[in-house]
Amino acid sequence: MAQATKGRLNYRCPSCFIRDLDIDMFFDAEKREYYCLRCQFTGSEEKVLEMNQLARVRYKDMMTRFTDFEAFSE
């Protein structure tokens, strides 16, 4: 395998990101895919972006301040 290099953008590994680990992925120019050194995830740029978008669902209200909690209680 070629020497590990960072891609033009630092993408988070979606598999690790789902488990709350912030691990950057490396880019293999020969295969044109990203891979994680911590887990065995590999994928194209499109697959990485798609899976990271799915993982962001849990953080959609992170910057929202909730003041009315009656809607949440039953």
C-alpha positions in Angstrom: 0.0 0.0 0.0 1.2 3.5 -0.7 2.2 5.9 2.0 -0.9 7.2 3.9 -1.7 10.8 3.0 -4.5 13.1 4.0 -7.0 14.0 1.2 -7.7 17.5 0.0 -10.2 17.7 2.8 -10.1 16.0 6.2 -13.1 13.8 6.3 -14.2 12.0 9.5 -14.5 8.3 9.4 -18.3 7.7 9.5 -18.0 4.4 11.3 -15.9 5.9 14.1 -18.0 9.2 14.1 -21.2 7.2 14.9 -19.3 5.9 18.0 -18.4 9.5 19.0 -14.7 9.1 17.9 -13.3 11.9 15.8 -10.9 10.1 13.5 -9.6 11.6 10.2 -9.5 9.4 7.1 -6.6 9.0 4.7 -6.8 9.0 0.9 -5.4 6.3 -1.4 -4.8 8.0 -4.7 -4.3 4.7 -6.6 -7.7 3.3 -5.6 -9.3 6.8 -5.3 -10.9 5.9 -2.0 -10.7 7.0 1.6 -9.8 4.6 4.5 -9.6 4.7 8.3 -6.5 3.5 10.2 -8.5 2.8 13.3 -11.3 0.6 11.9 -11.5 -1.1 8.5 -13.8 1.4 6.8 -13.1 2.2 3.2 -15.2 4.1 0.7 -15.4 6.7 -2.1 -15.8 10.4 -1.3 -19.5 10.2 -2.1 -20.0 7.3 0.3 -18.1 9.0 3.1 -20.2 12.2 2.7 -23.4 10.3 2.6 -22.7 8.3 5.7 -21.4 11.3 7.6 -24.7 13.1 6.8 -26.6 10.2 8.4 -24.4 10.4 11.5 -25.1 14.2 11.8 -28.8 13.5 12.4 -28.1 13.0 16.1 -26.6 16.5 16.3 -29.4 18.4 14.4 -30.6 20.4 17.4 -27.2 20.9 19.0 -27.3 24.7 18.6 -31.0 25.0 19.5 -31.9 26.3 23.0 -35.0 24.6 24.4 -37.1 26.5 26.9 -40.5 24.7 26.7 -40.1 21.2 28.1 -43.9 20.5 28.4 -43.9 19.3 24.9 -41.4 16.6 25.9 -43.1 15.4 29.1 -46.2 13.3 29.2 
